Amino acid sequence: MNINIQSVHFDADSKLIGYVKRRLEKLNNFNDSIIQVNVFLKLDNVVHAIKDKIAEIRVHVPRHNFFVKSTSKSFEESFDDALDSMVTQIKKNKERKAA
């Protein structure tokens, strides 16, 4: 599984990148044929004082792509919400293939 993390409109610190990578390793438990995972961490409302944190996750498996997006006040919370949604999508896809 190839992991690519990009931060948009800011520079992510090593602590945040390490957190994301540790959490992404758990995706292999749900689908062992994951080819690539792209994570985009973005700041929204850059011109305003309030900055929402956006996490987008795109997972590539053979013959299928998954995508989720979540927004909150912290990157960790946004990423965790997006990862939960991603796990749900992967499980549903696996159940459909098994049926």
Secondary structure, DSSP 8 states (H G I E B T S, - for coil): -EEEEEEESS---HHHHHHHHHHHGGGGGT-TT--EEEEEEEEE-TTSS--EEEEEEEEEETTEEEEEEEEESSHHHHHHHHHHHHHHHHHHHHHHHH-
